[in-house]
Amino acid sequence: MQNRYDNITISAELSKDGWIIDRPIVTRAGIFVYKDNTGKQIREFRPETEVFKEDSLNSIRGMPITDGHRGILNTNSRLDGVIVGSVLGPGVKQENDVVADIVIHDVKKIGAKRELSLGYVCDVDPTPGEWNGQKYDQVQKNITYNHLAVVNKGRAGNARIRLDANEFVSFDVEDDMELPKVRLDGIEYPAAPEVINKINKLEAEISTLVTRADKAEAERDTVKNTLETAKNEHKDALNKERASARGRIKLEDKATQLSIKFDESDSDRSLKEKIVAKLGNDLRFDGKSDDYVDSAYDLTLANEEQKSRTAKGQREKTTKQDSTDNSKSGESSADARERMLRRIRGEKEAA
């Protein structure tokens, strides 16, 4: 169903209480021109078979009369200061027009407004055609009326309150037929109030969903970063633990190599102090920092390794020299060893 607003003028009488009572034309059959949401003009045909359908005419009875259009109304609409009267009976066919009995109570509210505009919903058949020599683009069907608005400029042309304009004080005119506009993607489109309300509601819901999505994304990223940090911290702790275990094993191996007695209660520092002392470095570690002990230990081991390399070099040099001397004398290595063993045993060498 689609919404439509059609207009008309009021010749009425004033009741003893000052109310406007009239039986104006409220709509008619024929071709009406509308604008779609892009501003394009659409010619819609309202055939007599639809305009004068009994269900459609009966929907006029009891409708509120409003000061201008406020969208399609229902029990949830805010109507304070909007309703100025009511339609008393169903629509009645009068030649090519529809008339209805109306009463307007809030006369001051409508001021100098004289024309009428129906708000209704209908189905639209997009089949084009021609009527009385005039072409149209589509056809209105299943018309159901919702309210009758008093406006400055009506659409039906002959739907108006039939009062002399001088009987009421004029006031600044607003063009009720100029639909309000809604901005979408930087472009303004004319739209019915209920459409704008719906769009605003959807935009508010979208904004709420975007906010929730942003919050959820932030929470996800925070959890992700927290997990990543915890993972790195765990990895670092594990690496430190492994390094510490490897260092402990080296310390214990070194202490065992040097025949140093120790047990699990000995700290790494205690083992390092014992190793340094065992290797002949007479240092006092009382009151010294762990860094001091570590440095002393590393230097002592470095010196020990240097001594070992020097001694090894000397042994290799001596062995090489002995081998050279034996070679010069024509004596084999086996003979040289045997000769050395005889000397150790105190045996005299053969002449």
C-alpha positions in Angstrom: 0.0 0.0 0.0 1.2 3.5 -0.8 0.3 6.8 0.9 -1.3 9.7 -0.9 -2.5 13.2 0.0 -5.3 14.9 -2.1 -6.8 18.3 -1.5 -10.1 20.2 -1.9 -12.3 23.8 -0.6 -14.9 24.6 2.4 -18.9 26.9 1.7 -20.0 26.4 5.2 -22.0 27.7 8.0 -21.0 28.6 11.5 -22.9 27.0 14.3 -24.2 28.9 17.3 -21.0 27.8 19.1 -18.8 29.1 16.3 -17.9 25.8 14.8 -17.7 25.3 11.0 -20.2 22.8 9.7 -20.1 21.9 6.0 -20.7 19.2 3.4 -17.7 19.9 1.1 -16.3 17.9 -1.8 -13.4 16.0 -0.3 -12.1 14.2 -3.4 -13.0 13.2 -7.0 -12.2 10.7 -9.7 -9.7 11.6 -12.4 -6.0 12.0 -12.9 -3.8 13.4 -10.1 -0.2 14.4 -10.4 2.2 13.3 -7.7 6.0 13.3 -7.3 8.1 10.3 -6.5 11.2 10.4 -4.2 13.4 11.7 -7.0 11.1 14.6 -7.7 9.8 13.1 -10.9 6.1 13.8 -11.7 3.8 10.7 -11.8 0.3 10.9 -13.2 -2.0 8.6 -11.4 -5.5 7.7 -12.4 -8.3 7.4 -9.8 -11.1 5.6 -11.7 -14.7 6.0 -10.6 -14.9 2.2 -9.9 -12.3 2.7 -7.2 -13.2 6.2 -5.9 -16.9 5.3 -5.4 -16.3 1.8 -4.1 -18.4 1.3 -1.0 -15.5 0.2 1.3 -13.5 3.2 0.2 -16.4 5.7 0.9 -17.1 4.1 4.3 -13.5 4.5 5.4 -14.1 8.3 5.4 -16.6 8.1 8.3 -15.2 9.2 11.7 -11.9 10.3 10.3 -10.1 13.1 12.2 -9.7 16.5 10.5 -6.2 17.8 11.1 -4.3 21.1 10.8 -2.1 20.1 7.9 -0.7 16.6 7.2 1.1 14.8 9.9 1.5 11.5 8.1 -0.8 8.4 8.3 -2.4 8.5 11.8 -3.2 5.8 14.3 -3.8 5.4 18.0 0.0 5.7 18.6 0.2 9.1 16.8 0.8 12.3 18.8 -2.4 14.2 18.1 -2.2 17.0 20.7 -2.8 20.3 18.8 -3.2 18.4 15.5 -6.9 17.4 15.3 -9.2 20.3 14.7 -12.5 18.5 13.9 -13.9 15.3 12.4 -15.8 13.8 9.5 -19.3 12.9 10.6 -20.4 10.4 8.0 -19.2 8.3 5.0 -18.3 9.7 1.7 -21.2 10.3 -0.7 -21.0 10.2 -4.5 -22.0 13.4 -6.1 -21.6 13.3 -9.9 -17.8 12.9 -10.3 -17.0 14.0 -6.8 -17.2 12.7 -3.2 -18.8 14.8 -0.5 -18.9 14.3 3.3 -20.4 16.0 6.3 -17.7 17.6 8.5 -17.4 19.7 11.6 -14.4 21.9 12.6 -14.2 22.8 16.2 -10.8 24.5 16.5 -11.6 27.3 14.1 -8.8 29.6 15.3 -6.3 26.8 14.6 -7.0 26.7 10.9 -6.9 30.5 10.5 -7.3 31.4 6.8 -6.8 28.0 5.5 -9.7 26.9 3.2 -8.7 23.9 1.2 -8.9 20.3 2.1 -6.5 17.4 1.5 -7.2 13.7 2.1 -4.5 11.4 3.5 -5.0 7.8 2.5 -3.3 4.6 1.4 -3.8 2.7 -1.8 -2.4 0.0 -4.1 -0.7 1.2 -7.3 -1.0 -0.6 -10.6 1.9 0.5 -12.8 -0.1 0.0 -16.0 -0.2 3.2 -18.1 -3.2 4.3 -20.1 -5.4 7.1 -21.2 -8.6 8.7 -19.7 -10.7 11.4 -21.4 -7.8 12.1 -23.8 -5.3 12.5 -20.9 -2.5 10.0 -20.5 -1.6 8.6 -17.1 1.3 6.4 -15.8 -0.4 4.2 -13.2 -3.7 3.5 -11.5 -4.8 3.8 -7.8 -6.7 0.8 -6.4 -8.1 -0.3 -3.0 -8.2 3.3 -1.6 -8.5 3.5 2.2 -8.8 7.0 3.7 -7.1 8.0 7.0 -7.6 11.7 7.7 -8.7 15.0 6.2 -6.3 17.9 6.5 -7.1 21.6 6.3 -4.4 23.1 4.1 -3.5 26.2 2.1 -3.4 24.5 -1.2 -5.3 21.4 -2.1 -4.9 18.9 -4.9 -8.4 18.0 -6.0 -9.1 21.6 -7.1 -12.7 21.7 -5.8 -12.2 20.4 -2.3 -12.5 23.4 0.0 -14.3 24.8 3.0 -16.9 27.1 1.5 -16.6 30.1 3.7 -15.9 33.7 2.7 -12.2 34.3 3.4 -13.1 37.6 5.0 -14.9 35.8 7.9 -11.5 34.8 9.4 -8.4 36.7 10.2 -5.6 35.8 7.8 -2.2 34.6 9.0 1.2 33.7 7.4 0.7 31.1 4.8 2.6 27.9 4.7 2.5 25.6 1.7 1.1 22.4 3.0 1.5 20.7 -0.3 5.2 21.1 -0.3 6.3 17.8 1.3 9.1 17.9 3.8 12.5 16.6 2.6 14.8 13.9 3.8 18.5 13.8 3.0 20.0 10.6 1.8 23.6 10.3 0.7 23.9 14.0 0.5 20.8 14.4 -1.7 17.4 15.8 -0.5 14.2 14.0 -1.5 10.6 15.0 -0.8 8.8 12.5 1.4 5.7 12.1 3.4 6.2 12.7 7.2 5.6 9.0 8.1 8.4 8.1 5.6 10.8 10.6 7.2 9.9 9.3 10.7 10.6 5.8 9.5 13.9 6.8 7.9 14.9 8.7 11.1 14.0 5.7 13.2 16.0 3.4 11.0 19.0 5.7 11.0 18.9 5.9 14.8 18.7 2.1 14.9 21.7 1.8 12.5 23.6 4.3 14.6 23.0 2.2 17.7 24.0 -1.0 15.8 27.2 0.7 14.6 28.0 1.9 18.1 27.5 -1.7 19.4 29.6 -3.1 16.6 32.4 -0.6 17.3 32.2 -1.5 21.0 32.3 -5.2 20.3 35.2 -4.7 17.9 37.1 -2.7 20.5 36.5 -5.4 23.1 37.6 -8.1 20.7 40.8 -6.3 19.9 41.4 -5.6 23.6 41.0 -9.3 24.4 43.2 -10.3 21.4 45.9 -7.9 22.6 45.6 -9.2 26.1 46.0 -12.8 25.0 48.9 -11.9 22.7 50.6 -10.1 25.6 50.0 -13.0 28.0 51.3 -15.4 25.3 54.5 -13.4 24.9 55.0 -13.1 28.6 54.5 -16.8 29.0 57.0 -17.5 26.2 59.5 -15.1 27.8 59.1 -16.7 31.2 59.5 -20.2 29.7 62.7 -19.1 27.8 64.1 -17.6 31.0 63.2 -20.8 32.9 64.9 -22.9 30.3 68.0 -20.7 30.2 68.1 -20.9 34.0 67.8 -24.7 33.9 70.6 -24.9 31.3 72.8 -22.6 33.4 72.1 -24.7 36.5 73.1 -27.9 34.7 76.4 -26.3 33.6 77.1 -25.1 37.1 76.5 -28.5 38.6 78.6 -30.2 35.9 81.4 -27.8 36.6 81.1 -28.4 40.3 81.1 -32.1 39.8 84.2 -31.9 37.6 86.0 -30.0 40.3 84.8 -32.5 43.0 82.9 -29.8 44.8 80.2 -31.1 47.2 76.7 -29.5 46.7 73.0 -30.2 46.9 69.7 -28.7 45.6 69.7 -26.2 48.5 72.8 -24.5 47.1 71.9 -21.5 45.1 73.5 -20.6 41.7 75.5 -17.9 43.5 76.7 -20.3 46.1 77.9 -22.7 43.5 79.7 -20.0 41.6 81.4 -18.8 44.7 82.6 -22.4 45.5 83.8 -22.9 41.9 85.7 -19.6 41.9 87.4 -20.5 45.2 88.2 -24.1 44.0 90.0 -22.6 41.0 92.3 -20.7 43.3 90.7 -17.2 43.0 90.8 -16.0 46.6 88.0 -13.5 46.6 85.6 -12.4 49.3 82.0 -12.1 48.2 80.4 -10.9 51.5 78.3 -7.8 50.7 78.9 -8.1 47.0 76.1 -8.0 44.4 75.0 -11.0 42.3 76.4 -9.1 39.2 79.8 -9.0 41.0 79.7 -12.7 41.6 78.7 -13.4 38.0 81.5 -11.3 36.6 84.1 -13.0 38.9 82.8 -16.4 37.9 82.9 -15.7 34.2 86.5 -14.2 34.4 87.7 -17.2 36.5 86.3 -19.7 34.0 87.8 -17.7 31.1 91.2 -17.7 32.8 90.9 -21.4 33.5 90.1 -22.1 29.9 93.0 -20.0 28.8 95.4 -22.0 31.0 94.0 -25.2 29.7 94.5 -24.1 26.1 98.1 -23.0 26.9 98.9 -26.3 28.7 97.4 -28.3 25.8 99.5 -26.3 23.4 102.7 -27.0 25.4 101.9 -30.7 25.5 101.3 -30.8 21.8 104.6 -28.9 21.2 106.6 -31.3 23.5 105.1 -34.3 21.8 105.9 -33.0 18.4 109.5 -32.2 19.5 110.0 -35.7 20.9 108.7 -37.2 17.7 111.1 -35.0 15.8 114.1 -36.0 17.9 113.3 -39.7 17.7 112.9 -39.4 14.0 116.4 -37.8 13.7 118.0 -40.6 15.8 116.3 -43.3 13.8 114.5 -44.5 16.9 110.8 -45.3 16.6 108.2 -44.1 19.0 107.8 -47.6 20.4 111.5 -47.9 21.0 111.5 -44.5 22.8 108.7 -45.6 25.1 110.4 -48.8 25.9 113.6 -47.0 26.6 111.8 -44.6 29.0 110.1 -47.5 30.8 113.5 -49.2 31.4 114.9 -46.0 32.9 111.8 -45.9 35.2 112.5 -49.5 36.3 116.2 -48.7 36.9 117.4 -51.1 34.2 120.6 -50.3 32.5 120.5 -49.7 28.8 122.2 -52.1 26.5 125.6 -50.9 25.2 
